[in-house]
Amino acid sequence: MSRNHISLLVCLDALLSERSVTRAAQKLEMSQPGMSNALARLRQLTGDPLLIRTPQGFRLTERAETLTDKVRASLALVDEIFGNEAPLDPQQAAGHVSIAAPDSVGIAVMPALAGALALAAPQVRLDIRLPDAERLRDWLVEGECDIAVGHFPDLASDLRCMNLFTQGLSCIRAHSQGPADPLALQDYLDATHVVFGSPFSARSTMETTIDEALGALGHARQRMVRVASLPPIPYIVARSTHIATLPTWMATHYASFLPLQVQPLPFEVATVRCSMVWHDRTHRLGLQAFVREQLREVTQALMREEPAPAGSLLRSGIGTG
């Protein structure tokens, strides 16, 4: 688009909103002949009169009516591309940021992020929801969410990604299920398992990683209970003969107040890496960048030894990204 076309677009917006050559010229501080010339050029380019004189004054043609929203959206896009965004003032910033995160991340990290934003950017609204790993790119592109946090081993190449931390995995079973001896692989395979997915998928990406590791050994788990979120699992295991595999920090946390044993997995599993993912749609937006930086900072704080909100949860069974 040439500079002349942008100028004509500005004139068209004024003509459509003012419905008068004279008022449009005044609005843009142009001469009336200059605006008349712009209208003539616009009529030629669009093949439509745009403004029609009536006894009550000018009215928009049907074509002009359909152009109004498109013209305003186009000018807003031009402003976004070429405008110089002022530095973000977090205390004054207002807006909405949507984060898709699994329950484990929601419990471990989101309380710290919500607390940090409440102090640093009190007018920013935070929406936290469970992710759909299979439609993650669509969600980020279409605005269903702005940021995704979790274990996403198969990311689209056009998504931006920052590793936050890695999670170790452990097995939990009820105290009533025998001595706290480490499980042998055959014990793990003979047991019945509680697994979790989401409202969108039968298995989470973490459960898929576990199944792939067992599949490489020629084995599979006996899945007896499936839940759509992770927090009920420790309670189910504590009152049954089933076992489950959870992030180590979470297994240790629930074992502190439920009758559970925490034991190492009897096989090797690929690294469960928690990453922050976003799309170019939000990459350059000041508020989005600020929230991403806050998320990175609170995660690093949770991994350090110094006190931090909810830090005791995450420090067990977690590593650097």
Secondary structure, DSSP 8 states (H G I E B T S, - for coil): --HHHHHHHHHHHHHHHH--HHHHHHHTT--HHHHHHHHHHHHHHHTS--EEEETTEEEE-HHHHHHHHHHHHHHHHHHHHHS------TTT--EEEEEE--HHHHHHTHHHHHHHHHHH-TTEEEEEE---GGGHHHHHHHTS-SEEEE--SS--TTSEEEEEEEE-EEEEEEGGGS------HHHHHHSEEEEE--SS-SS-HHHHHHHHHHHHTT---EEEEEESSSTHHHHHHHTSS-BEEEEHHHHHHHHTTSSEEEEE-SS----EEEEEEE-HHHHT-HHHHHHHHHHHHHHHHHHSSS--TTHHHHSTTEEE-
